[in-house]
Amino acid sequence: MEDKELREKWPVIKDKIKELHPDINDDDLHYEFGKESELLLRLQEKLGKTNKEIKDWLSIMG
C-alpha cells in the first residue's frame, strides 16, 4: 500500500486494528504522512510480525 493510499484509508484501518487488537494503543497507531516506516516498525514490534506481513495485512484491511 502506498503512503498516500495509507493516509487516505488510515482512519478506517486504525479502527479495524483497534477492534482486532485492543492491546494496541493510540500511540502505537499514530501515523504521520511520510513516516510510514515508523508506523510499520511499531506494529511489527507489537504484533511480532515481519515488515512484509504487516504491509500485506494493512493492504487486506484497507
PyRosetta script that sets phi, psi and omega in degrees:
from pyrosetta import init, pose_from_sequence

init()
pose = pose_from_sequence("MEDKELREKWPVIKDKIKELHPDINDDDLHYEFGKESELLLRLQEKLGKTNKEIKDWLSIMG")
pose.set_psi(1, 130.1)
pose.set_omega(1, 179.2)
pose.set_phi(2, -72.0)
pose.set_psi(2, 156.3)
pose.set_omega(2, -178.1)
pose.set_phi(3, -57.7)
pose.set_psi(3, -42.8)
pose.set_omega(3, -179.7)
pose.set_phi(4, -64.4)
pose.set_psi(4, -42.9)
pose.set_omega(4, 179.2)
pose.set_phi(5, -64.0)
pose.set_psi(5, -41.3)
pose.set_omega(5, 177.6)
pose.set_phi(6, -61.1)
pose.set_psi(6, -43.8)
pose.set_omega(6, -179.5)
pose.set_phi(7, -59.7)
pose.set_psi(7, -42.0)
pose.set_omega(7, -178.4)
pose.set_phi(8, -68.3)
pose.set_psi(8, -36.8)
pose.set_omega(8, -175.7)
pose.set_phi(9, -96.4)
pose.set_psi(9, -3.9)
pose.set_omega(9, -171.8)
pose.set_phi(10, -56.1)
pose.set_psi(10, -44.3)
pose.set_omega(10, -178.9)
pose.set_phi(11, -55.9)
pose.set_psi(11, -41.2)
pose.set_omega(11, -180.0)
pose.set_phi(12, -71.0)
pose.set_psi(12, -45.2)
pose.set_omega(12, -180.0)
pose.set_phi(13, -62.1)
pose.set_psi(13, -42.5)
pose.set_omega(13, -179.7)
pose.set_phi(14, -58.8)
pose.set_psi(14, -44.1)
pose.set_omega(14, 178.9)
pose.set_phi(15, -63.8)
pose.set_psi(15, -39.5)
pose.set_omega(15, 178.2)
pose.set_phi(16, -64.0)
pose.set_psi(16, -41.6)
pose.set_omega(16, 179.3)
pose.set_phi(17, -62.3)
pose.set_psi(17, -43.8)
pose.set_omega(17, -179.8)
pose.set_phi(18, -61.5)
pose.set_psi(18, -37.5)
pose.set_omega(18, 178.5)
pose.set_phi(19, -66.9)
pose.set_psi(19, -43.1)
pose.set_omega(19, -177.2)
pose.set_phi(20, -77.1)
pose.set_psi(20, -30.5)
pose.set_omega(20, -175.2)
pose.set_phi(21, -135.3)
pose.set_psi(21, 78.9)
pose.set_omega(21, -177.7)
pose.set_phi(22, -61.9)
pose.set_psi(22, -17.1)
pose.set_omega(22, 178.7)
pose.set_phi(23, -76.5)
pose.set_psi(23, -11.9)
pose.set_omega(23, 177.4)
pose.set_phi(24, -88.3)
pose.set_psi(24, 123.5)
pose.set_omega(24, -174.5)
pose.set_phi(25, -98.8)
pose.set_psi(25, 177.2)
pose.set_omega(25, -178.0)
pose.set_phi(26, -62.1)
pose.set_psi(26, -34.7)
pose.set_omega(26, 177.6)
pose.set_phi(27, -63.4)
pose.set_psi(27, -39.7)
pose.set_omega(27, 178.1)
pose.set_phi(28, -64.8)
pose.set_psi(28, -31.4)
pose.set_omega(28, -175.7)
pose.set_phi(29, -97.2)
pose.set_psi(29, 7.2)
pose.set_omega(29, 178.8)
pose.set_phi(30, -64.7)
pose.set_psi(30, 127.8)
pose.set_omega(30, -177.4)
pose.set_phi(31, -130.0)
pose.set_psi(31, 130.8)
pose.set_omega(31, 174.2)
pose.set_phi(32, -120.3)
pose.set_psi(32, 136.5)
pose.set_omega(32, 179.1)
pose.set_phi(33, -55.0)
pose.set_psi(33, 132.0)
pose.set_omega(33, -179.6)
pose.set_phi(34, 89.1)
pose.set_psi(34, -5.3)
pose.set_omega(34, -178.7)
pose.set_phi(35, -121.4)
pose.set_psi(35, 39.7)
pose.set_omega(35, -180.0)
pose.set_phi(36, -58.2)
pose.set_psi(36, -37.7)
pose.set_omega(36, -176.9)
pose.set_phi(37, -62.3)
pose.set_psi(37, -34.2)
pose.set_omega(37, 178.4)
pose.set_phi(38, -66.9)
pose.set_psi(38, -43.1)
pose.set_omega(38, 177.4)
pose.set_phi(39, -62.1)
pose.set_psi(39, -46.5)
pose.set_omega(39, -179.4)
pose.set_phi(40, -60.7)
pose.set_psi(40, -40.5)
pose.set_omega(40, 179.7)
pose.set_phi(41, -63.7)
pose.set_psi(41, -43.5)
pose.set_omega(41, 178.5)
pose.set_phi(42, -62.1)
pose.set_psi(42, -43.1)
pose.set_omega(42, 179.5)
pose.set_phi(43, -67.2)
pose.set_psi(43, -38.1)
pose.set_omega(43, 176.4)
pose.set_phi(44, -58.6)
pose.set_psi(44, -46.4)
pose.set_omega(44, -178.7)
pose.set_phi(45, -64.3)
pose.set_psi(45, -43.5)
pose.set_omega(45, -178.1)
pose.set_phi(46, -69.3)
pose.set_psi(46, -38.6)
pose.set_omega(46, -172.7)
pose.set_phi(47, -99.2)
pose.set_psi(47, -10.8)
pose.set_omega(47, -179.9)
pose.set_phi(48, 67.3)
pose.set_psi(48, 34.7)
pose.set_omega(48, -179.0)
pose.set_phi(49, -114.0)
pose.set_psi(49, 163.5)
pose.set_omega(49, 176.4)
pose.set_phi(50, -80.1)
pose.set_psi(50, 166.2)
pose.set_omega(50, 177.9)
pose.set_phi(51, -57.8)
pose.set_psi(51, -44.9)
pose.set_omega(51, -179.4)
pose.set_phi(52, -64.2)
pose.set_psi(52, -41.3)
pose.set_omega(52, 179.0)
pose.set_phi(53, -61.7)
pose.set_psi(53, -41.5)
pose.set_omega(53, 179.2)
pose.set_phi(54, -65.8)
pose.set_psi(54, -45.1)
pose.set_omega(54, 179.6)
pose.set_phi(55, -61.1)
pose.set_psi(55, -44.2)
pose.set_omega(55, 178.4)
pose.set_phi(56, -62.4)
pose.set_psi(56, -43.4)
pose.set_omega(56, 179.5)
pose.set_phi(57, -61.0)
pose.set_psi(57, -45.0)
pose.set_omega(57, 179.0)
pose.set_phi(58, -64.1)
pose.set_psi(58, -38.5)
pose.set_omega(58, 178.8)
pose.set_phi(59, -63.3)
pose.set_psi(59, -41.6)
pose.set_omega(59, 179.3)
pose.set_phi(60, -65.0)
pose.set_psi(60, -40.6)
pose.set_omega(60, -177.2)
pose.set_phi(61, -71.4)
pose.set_psi(61, -28.3)
pose.set_omega(61, -176.1)
pose.set_phi(62, -90.4)
pose.dump_pdb("model.pdb")
